[in-house]
């Protein structure tokens, strides 16, 4: 059985802020799997690790090469 974690635990496991976990869910990168007794959204821990791995494998910014710039 898959381990379910709330947003805070998911963020801790992925080493990101809880807001990013919610963003991933909103954008469809992470699927919620119900709610706990306190109404907190639950995610499969394996899915959280997968989403974090995809995030780390894609680079948002490319390094800038300043060596060819004429000053």
C-alpha positions, 0 to 999 in steps of 0.5 A: 500500500502506498504511503500517503502524506500531507502537504507539509510532509510532502514538501519536507520529503521533496525539499521544497516549500509547501506552496510548490507542492500545491502548485504541482497539484494545481498544474497536474504534476502531482495528484491528490489522493484524498484528505485526512481526518483534519481535511488536509490534502494527501499525496502518495509519497512515491508521486512526490519523489517522482515530481521532485525528480522531474523538477531537478532534472529540468533546468529553468535557466541556462548559464550566460556566456559573457566571454563573447560580449564586447565591452 
